[in-house]
Amino acid sequence: MKKTADFFSFLILVLPFVKALAGGGFDYITIKGPGITGEIDVTNPDLTGDFFAFADFSSGEIAEPVDPGQGYEIVRVYVEGSKDKPFDQLHYYPYTGFVFYDGLVNGSSEYDGKWYPANPSVEAPFRKVLAERARFTWIPFVILLTLLAIFYLAYRKNPQKS
C-alpha cells in the first residue's frame, strides 16, 4: 500500500513537468517588471513554445552575477480544462543575459534557485513584446489628449456671452 501511495505521489509531482516538456510548451506566460503596470499575459510561441526558451539549462548553472541589472518575473502557465495552472517561475534579465530559475510552483527540481545563461534567441521576441505593450499603454493617453485639445479649441471658438 505504501509503494502505491508513493508511486501516485511521484506521478502527481512529475506529471506537470513531463507534460510541459512533452507538450512542447506552455499556453501563456505572465510577465511583471520595470515598465509594466501590473502584469501582462503573453502567448507568443517564441516565448511559450519551449521549456528552454529563456534559460540554457544544458550549459549548466553559473555563478551569481554581481549586478544582473533589471529583471522581469516570468511565470509560465498551462491551461488544463478551464483552470490556469502555473508551472514554474523565473527571473529573466534580458539586458545582461542571465536567468535566475526560482523553480517549479508546486514541486522542486535540480534547477531551482540557480543562475543560468539566458538563451540569446529569446531576447528579440521578448523586447518586441515589451515594445508592443508600451505602444498599447500610450494609445489611450494620446486619444485622451487629442479629445481634450478638440474640446479646448471648440470652447475657445465659441463667442463668450455676457
N, C-alpha and C positions, 0 to 999 in steps of 0.2 A: 504494500500500500504506500509506503514511504517513497519507493522508487517511482511509482506512478505520479505521485504528487510533485516530486522533484522534476520529473520529465515535463509535466504540464506547466510548472513554474518557469522552467527553461524556455519552453515554447512561447509563453506569454512575453517574456523579456526579449527573446531573439526574433520573433516573427516580424515586428515592425521594421527592424534593422534589415532583415533579409528582404522584406517586401520593397523597401526603398532602393536597395541595391539592385534587385532583380527587375523591378518595375521600370527602371531607367530614370527615375527621378521623383520629384515632388510636384504636387499640384500648384503650390504657390509658395512664395517666401514673404515674410514680413520684415520690413527694414525700419529701424529707428536710428537717428543720429543727427549730426550737425546739418542744419539747413532744412530739416524735415520737422514739420509741426505734427506731433502725434506719431503716427506710423503709416507706412504705405504698404499695400499688398501688390506683389508683382508676379505675373505669370509668364514672363519672358522665358522661353525654353533654354536660352543660353545660360540662364541663372538657375533654372529649376531642373534641367534635364539630366543632371549627373551628380552623383554623390560627391565627386571630386571636383566640382565646378569651382569652388572657392579656394580650397587648400590642396596642395600637392602632398598628400599623406604618404605617398610612396617614397618620397625622398627622406622621410623621417623627420623627427622633431628637431627644432633648432633652439639655440639659447635665447632666452628672453631678451628682446631688443631694449636698448637703453631708452630710446624715445620712438615708439611706434607711430606717433602722430595721431591725427584724427581718425577715429574708428566708427564703424557702423555695426549695430547689433542686428544680426540676421537670425531669424527663426524660420526653419524650413518645416513646411506643413504638408501633410497629405490628407485628402478627404476620403473618409470611409463611410459610405452611405450618405447620411446627411450631417455627419459630425466632422468637424475640423480637428485633426489630431496633430499637435506639434510633435515633430520628430526629434529635432536637435537644435542647438543654438551655438552660434559662433560670433566672433567679432572680427570684422574684415577691415583692414587698413589699406585702402587702395593706393594711397599716395606714397607709401613706403614698401608695400609688397609683403605684408605679414597677415597671418590669420592666427587668432587665439581660439582654439576649439573648446568651448565651455563644456560641451558634452551632450549626451542623449537626455531627453526631457524626463523620461521615466525609466531610467536604467543607467548603465555605465559601460564604457569601453576602454580599451587601452590607449585611445587617442585623447581622452578627456583631460582638460586642464593643461594642455601643452601648446606650444607655439610651433607654427609650420610656415614654410614659404607659401606665398599666395600663388595661385595658378595665374600666369600672365594673361591667358586668353579671356579671363572674366573681366578684366579691367575696362575694356572698351564698352561692352554691353552694360556694365554697372554704371559707368559715367553717363551713358546715353539715357538710362532710366532716370537718373538724378536730374539731368538737364530737362527731360520731358516734364518731370514733376515740377521743376522750378518754373517752366513756362506756364503750366496749368495753374500754378499758385498766383501768378501775376495777372492772368487774364481777367478775373473778376475785379481786381483793383483798377485795372485800366478802363474797364467798362464803367465802373463807378465814377472815376474821374471824368470820363467823357460825358456821361449824363449830367454830372454837376456843372461842367462847363457849358453845356447846352442850356440848362435851366438858368444859369447865371446870365448868359448872353440874351436869352429871351426876356428875362426880367429887366435887364438894362435897356433893351429896345423899347419896351412899353413906356409911354409917357406917364409921368407921375401926375396924379390928380391931386389938387389941393383943396 
